[in-house]
Amino acid sequence: MTDPTPSIEEVQLRPSAIFAPVGYPFPLRRGVASGRLLAVSGQFGQVDFRLVGGGLEAQVRQALRNVASVVGEHRLRMSDVIKTTIYLADIDDFDRMNRVYLEFFDQDRLPARTTAGVRLPFGALVEIEAWARRPGPLRRALQTWVERRATHER
């Protein structure tokens, strides 16, 4: 499985992008770091403030891409996500959401998760928030070494 989070080398840090962009219609920050923790605000399946077409699967995929974007802006990876909360407009969409969710996380290292059926604003079908934890320096060094070794063996 490929981690959809951009690598540190691929991320061009834009401090303003870590906060809501100018003109963002809500009083919030996309992500707030405190120590080794990062709280990612709930993300909808939207691009440029417009929900993506294609139904639930497309919105789940885009919401998770938005989570991955915030995580990457803080120099973390989706593998660093330790907890997610998923809000579904229709709880009967649980199985369909799960199929897309597994595209973004290694099944051996799934984060803890809560899923609830709620009434969402804007006609959204899903909202996803996340918590990530910055790994200690030894863990990150080991991850980097393993990734480089795998790249060289290809």
N, C-alpha and C positions, 0 to 999 in steps of 0.2 A: 504494500500500500504506500502511496506517495503522500507525504505531508503537504497539504495545499498552502501552508503558511510560507510566505517568502523567506528565504534565508536572510541572515543579517547582511550579507553582501548585496542582496537584491533590494533591500529596503533602503530607500533614501529618506532619512528622517526629516520630517517636516513638523516641527513642534506645533504649528497651528493645526495640523491634521489630527493631532492627538486630542484636541478639543473639538467641540462642534464647530463646523465651518461658519464663517460670517454669514448671517442671514438664516442660520439654522432656526427652525420655528419652535424649538423647545429649550427650556432652561436646564441644560444638562451637559455633561462632558461624556464623550463616547467611552472613555476609560479613565480610571483613577488608580494610580499606583501608590501603594503604601508599604514601605519596606520591600519584602520579597513577594508581596501579593499584588495582583492586578484585578480590579473589578471592572468588568465590561458591561456597560449599560445595555439594556434590552435592544436587540437589533431586529428590525423588520426585514422582510424580503424585498427591499427597495434599492433603487439606484437613483441618485439625484432627486430624492424625495418622491419618487413614483414607484408604486408597487410593480414588480415584474409580472408579466403575463405568464400563463402556462400552468396556473393552478397551484395546489399545495406543494408539490414536489419542487417546482421552480422557486417558490417563495422560501421554502426550507433551505434549499441549496444556496440562495442568495443571502439569506440571513446568516448562514454559517460562513459564507465568504466574507460578509461584513464583520463578523466576530473575528475571523482569521486576520482581517486587515488591521483591526485595532490591536490584536495580540502582536502582530508583526511590527506595528509602529512602536511598540514597547520592547522590541528586540526579544520577543518570546515566540514560541511555536505552539501549534495546536496540541502537540504532545505535552505541553506544560499546563494545559487546561486541567483543573482538578475537580470542577463542579460546573454543571450547567442547569439552568432552569428553563423549561420550554413551556410556553403558553400556547395552546391550540384553540382556535375559534370553535372547532368541532372535535371533541375528544375521540370521536369515532375515526378520526384520521391518524390515530396513534401508530398503527402498523405501517402506514404509508410514510409517515414522518421518520420512523425508525430506519427504513431502508435507505433513505437519503442520509440520515445522521451517520450511519456506519461508513459512508464514503469519506468522512472527515476525521474519523478516529480509529486507531488501531484497536481491534477487538480485545487484545491482551492488555490494553492500558486505557480502558474506557474511564472517563471521569464519572464521579458520582452525579446523579441526575434526579431532578424532580420534574414531572410533567403534570400540567393541570389544564382543564378545559375552562376557558374564560371568554368574556366578551372583549374583543380587541377593537381599538380605534381604527379609523380610516379604511375599514373593510379588509384589514390584514387577516390572513389566515393563520399566521404564526408570529411569535416574538421569542427571541432567544437571548438570554443573558448568560454570562460566564464569569468564572473566577479562574485565574491562572496563578501559578507560583513560579517565581524565578528559581531555577535550580542553583544549588550551591556551585562554587567554582570547580570543584572536583568532578561533579556529575556532568557539568557542561563540557569540561575538557575531555572526559571519557566519551561523551556523545559525539563530539567533534572528531576525535580520533577514530571511532568506529565508522562514522560517515565517510571520512577521507579514505580509510582502508577499503571500504566497500566500493567507493568510486574507482580506486586504483585497480581493483580486482576485476572490473568489468571489461 
